[in-house]
């Protein structure tokens, strides 16, 4: 008897709950609000962006931002090739490591290309070329072999066809592969330390046919070899100076010299495809 009474009470309570739920007004869920999208504003002009900076007119105009310790580069030459050279004016001090003072690094023919607000420093592949007058054949060779995008920049200001980019990260990266040389000579594993690297303004200059920048680069790591320990005051920290040069190429009247082993210079070798002057 007690069990039947309890069952009846539970049934009645459940039924009442269902009736109340059915009769209660339904509350609509709160509307889903979409996050507000912000449309990026127009870029400032180069004049406004560089108003309080020191100008360096020349081959590639640039500005020195004393407050931020930055170099801002103006780019207006696109798809125009020029020479890029990096060097090591202040080295490590050990011939066995191979990072000597005055050492010339890679020499590259490069150009700037733009896509929207992105500008790339692109190295064409000049190791494979076509001498054919047929543009389709020349393009087929160009597209058959990879190129090298050495760096990417984001446009920070513009005026007509002139674009301004922050050039500082490029100047402070390990273009000379100092870390690789220390590793390959078994002197330790090092990496560039941006907080201890800076533009070296004393050797940063501009001229009508070439632009020159220099930076102090610091590498930190764990020294393993005796060579690095013998030439650095604190072997865990290696500071050198790296130089970058943008140089105008010769005009169309320039004629390369055929390589001769007696000249004492290194040769540049390339593969000519679709030649018509055999």
N, C-alpha and C positions, 0 to 999 in steps of 0.2 A: 504493500500500500504506500509506504514512504517513497519507494523508488518511482512509482507511477506519478506521485505528486511532484517530485523533483523534475521529472521529465516534462511534465506539463508546464511547470514554471519556466524552464529553459526554452521550450517551444514558443510560449507566449512572449517572452522577452525578445527572442530572435525575430518573431513576426512584427512586434512593435518597432524594433530597430529598422527593419526593412521598410515599413510603412513611413516612418519619419524621414528616412533617407530619400524615399520616392517623392515625398511631399515638400521637402526643403528646396528652396530656390537654388538653382545652379549658379555658382560663381565663376565667371569667365576668367581664364588664366591671364596673367598680366601680359601685355603686348611685348613681343620681342623687339628690343631696340637694337638697331644696327650701329656698329661703331662709326663715328663720324670720320670721314675721309678728308684729309687735308691736301689740297692742291698745292704743290710746291710753287712758291713765288718766283718771279723772274730773277735771273742772275744779276748781281750788281755789275756795273761797268768796271773796266780795268782801272780807270782813273779813280773811281770811288774806293775800290778795294786796296789800291796801293797808295792812297793819299798820304799816309804818314811813313812811307818806306823810302829807302835810299835807292834811286834808279841806277842801273848799270846798262846804258845803251850799247849796242854792238850787234854782232852776228845774230845771236839769239838774245833779245832784250830780257833782262831779269831784274828783280827788286830784292833788296835785303830788308827783312823785317827784324829790326833790332829787338823789339819786345818779345817776339815769339822765337827768335833764333832760327828763322826759316828763310829759304830762298824760294821766290815765286817766279816761275818761268813763263814768258809769253811765247806762244806757238802760233805762227801764221803760215809757215811753210809746210804744206802737206804733200805727200807723195813726191817729195824732192829729196834725193839721196845726199847724205853727207857722211863724213868720217867720224867715228866715235872711237876714242882711244882712252884706256885707263892705265894708270901707272902707280908706282909706289915711291914717292919722293923721300919718305922716311921709313926705312925698313926695320927688320928685326935685329940684324947685326951678326948673323951666323951664316957663312957661305954654305955650310952643310944642310941648313934648312931650306935654302933657296929663296929667301925673301929679302933680297939685297936692296939697299938704297938706290933709287934711280931705275929700278927694274920696270921695263915696259910690259904691260899686260896684253890683253887681246886687242886687236885692231879690227874694227868692223865697219862695213858700209851699212848704214841704217837709214830709216825715214820715219816720219810721223804719219799715222793714218787715224782718221776720226770716224766714230760711229755714235751719233747722238751726243751725250755728254761724256763719252769715254774716248780717250786718246791713247793709242798704243805706239810704243817705240818698237818698230818692226825691223828685223834683219832679214833681207831677202837672201835666198840661197843662190849665191853667185858661183857655187861649185859646179852647177849644171846650167848651161846656157844654150840657146839656139841662135845661130847666126843667120838663120833664114830670113829673107824679106817678108815671108808670109806670116802675118800676125797670128793666125790660128796655130801655126806650128810653134811659134814662140810662146803662146799662152799654154799650149799643151805641155811644154817642158816646165814652165813655171808652176803649173798645177800638179805636176807629177811628183815633185819633191817638196818636203816640208820647209817652212820658214820658221823663224824664231821670234816670238814676241818677247822682248827683253824686259818690258815694264808696261804698266797700265796706269794712266792718270785720270782723275775725275776733274772736269771743268769746274772752276770756282768763280770765274768771272769772264765776261766777254764784251767785245766791242766790234761789231761788224764781223769780219773774218779773222779777228784776233782773239785768242783764247788764253786764259791764265790758269796755271796748275801749280799745285804745291810740289816743288821739285826736291824738297829736302829728303823724303824717304829714299828716293833714288840715289842721292849723293851719299847717304849713310849706309847703303847696303854693301855687302861684301862682293863687289864686282871683281876684285882681284883674286878671289878665292883664297884668302889668307888662312881661313879655317881648314880648307882642304889641304893646303901645303903643310900645315902643322900636323894634321892627322896622317898624311901619307909619309911623312918623315919620322913617324912614331914619337912625336913630341907631346902628344896629348890630344884630348878632345876639347875643342874650343868653339864658342859661338859668339856672334856679335852682340854687344850689349848697348842698345840704343841710349839708355840713360847716361852712359859715359862716353857718348860720341857726339860730335858737334861740327858745324861748318867752320873751316879754317879760313877766315876772311882775308888774312894777309896774302894768300896766294889765290884768291878768287878775283878774276878780272875779266874784262870783255874787250874785244877788238873787232874791227870791221869784218874779218874773215874767220875768226875763231873765238869761241867762248870757253873760259877756263874756270873750273871749280875745284876746290880742295876741301877735304874733311879729315878730322881726327877720328879714327875708328878704334874702339876698344873691344878686345875679345877676352872673355872670361872662360875659365875651364880648369881642368885638373892636369897639371904638368906631369909628363911621364918620362921625358928624355932629358939627358944631361945638357944637350945643346941649348934648349930653351931656358933651362935653369941658369946657365952661365952668362946669358946676355940680357936678362931682364931683372930689374930690381925686385919685383914681386912676380914670380913666375905664374901665379894664378891669374894675373891681369897683364895683357899684352896690348899696348897702344902704338899704332902706326899712323901714317898719313897716306891717304889715297887721293889721287888726282883724276879728274875727268876732263876730257877735251872734246868739244864739238868743232869740227874743222870743215870749212867749205872745200868741196872737191874741185879739181881742175876743170877747165872748160872742155869743150868738145875737140879742141886742138891737141889735147894731151895724147901722146903715143907711148904705150908701154914698151919697155925694152925686152927683147928676147933674152931668156935666161942663159947665162954662160957660167959654168962651174968656176971659172977663174975670177969672177967678179967679186967673190967674197960675201955675197948677199944670199939670203934665202929665196927660194923660188915660190911662186904661187901657182898651184896646179888646178886646172879645171877641166871638165868634160864638155866638149862642144858637140851638140847634137844638131842634126839637120844642117850641117855645113854645106855651103855652096861654093866654097873657095878652095877645094882640095887641090 
